[in-house]
């Protein structure tokens, strides 16, 4: 992933959870994150596409959670923003005649996949409600 999209999405979802029952504007959400509203709208659009938020247009419109916070797992959020594996794709072009070089990429890929699987398994155990519990 190696970017801020997960953190931005978690900020948005936590904010929507804490203001449950209210429709929040992208400007309000952006103000909470201290970012340009365009950044907030981009992530809100992605979260809507993945079924995590809904929106209502118009003067009194805004965004809210699409489902209960105990039904949203951190794995869902991670998967909605994941672009590259957490450890990246460190593939290079090593010497194919070298005992290490001819195998390194294959073994790194297995290691990376197992690490990503472990991360996702852990994130599946944490809901938005769990995450937001300590926000006062």
C-alpha positions in Angstrom: 0.0 0.0 0.0 2.7 2.5 1.0 0.6 5.6 0.9 -1.9 7.5 3.1 -5.1 6.1 1.7 -5.7 3.7 4.5 -5.2 6.4 7.1 -7.5 8.8 5.3 -10.2 6.2 4.9 -10.0 5.2 8.5 -10.3 8.9 9.5 -13.4 9.3 7.3 -15.0 6.1 8.6 -14.3 6.9 12.3 -15.6 10.4 11.8 -18.8 9.1 10.2 -19.2 6.6 13.1 -18.7 9.3 15.7 -21.3 11.5 14.0 -23.8 8.7 13.4 -27.2 9.9 12.5 -25.8 13.0 10.8 -24.9 13.5 7.1 -21.4 15.0 7.0 -20.3 17.1 4.1 -17.0 16.5 2.3 -15.9 19.9 3.4 -16.5 19.0 7.1 -14.7 15.7 6.6 -11.8 17.4 4.9 -11.6 20.0 7.7 -11.2 17.3 10.2 -8.3 15.8 8.3 -6.9 19.2 7.4 -6.8 18.3 3.7 -8.3 19.7 0.5 -11.9 18.6 0.0 -10.9 17.0 -3.3 -8.8 14.5 -1.3 -11.7 13.7 0.9 -14.1 13.4 -2.0 -11.8 11.0 -3.8 -11.6 8.6 -0.9 -15.3 9.0 -0.1 -16.0 8.0 -3.7 -13.8 5.0 -3.3 -15.5 4.0 0.0 -18.9 4.4 -1.6 -17.8 2.2 -4.5 -16.8 -0.5 -2.0 -20.1 -0.3 -0.1 -18.7 1.3 3.1 -20.4 4.7 2.9 -23.5 6.1 1.3 -24.3 9.7 0.2 -27.2 12.0 -0.3 -26.9 14.8 -2.8 -28.3 18.3 -2.4 -28.3 21.2 0.1 -28.8 19.0 3.1 -26.8 16.1 1.7 -23.7 14.4 2.9 -22.1 11.1 3.8 -22.8 8.4 6.3 -21.8 4.8 7.0 -23.4 2.3 4.7 -23.6 -0.3 7.4 -23.2 -0.7 11.2 -19.6 0.0 12.5 -19.4 -3.6 13.9 -20.0 -4.9 10.4 -17.0 -3.0 8.8 -13.7 -4.7 9.3 -10.3 -3.1 8.9 -9.6 -5.8 6.2 -12.4 -4.4 4.1 -11.0 -0.9 4.4 -7.5 -2.1 3.6 -8.7 -4.1 0.6 -10.6 -1.0 -0.7 -7.5 1.1 -0.8 -4.8 -1.5 -1.5 -2.8 -0.8 -4.6 0.4 -2.7 -4.0 1.4 -5.3 -1.4 2.5 -3.9 1.9 6.1 -4.9 1.3 6.0 -3.7 -2.3 7.1 -5.6 -5.3 10.9 -5.7 -4.9 11.4 -7.7 -8.0 14.7 -7.1 -9.7 16.6 -8.8 -12.5 19.3 -10.8 -10.8 21.8 -13.1 -12.5 19.9 -16.2 -13.6 23.2 -18.2 -13.3 23.6 -17.4 -9.6 22.2 -20.0 -7.1 20.5 -17.1 -5.2 19.7 -14.9 -8.2 17.8 -17.5 -10.1 15.4 -18.1 -7.1 15.3 -14.9 -5.1 12.2 -13.3 -6.7 10.1 -16.5 -6.3 11.0 -16.8 -2.6 10.4 -13.1 -2.0 7.0 -13.4 -3.6 6.0 -16.2 -1.2 7.3 -14.3 1.8 5.4 -11.2 0.7 2.2 -13.1 0.1 2.4 -14.7 3.6 3.0 -11.4 5.3 0.1 -9.8 3.4 -2.1 -12.8 4.4 -1.1 -12.4 8.1 -1.9 -8.6 8.0 -5.3 -9.2 6.4 -6.1 -12.0 8.9 -5.4 -9.6 11.8 -7.4 -6.7 10.2 -10.4 -9.0 9.8 -10.5 -9.3 13.6 -10.9 -5.5 14.1 -14.1 -3.7 13.4 -14.6 0.0 13.0 -16.4 -0.1 16.3 -13.4 -1.7 17.9 -11.1 0.9 16.4 -13.2 3.9 17.3 -13.9 2.8 20.9 -11.1 4.8 22.4 -12.0 8.1 20.6 -13.7 10.3 23.2 
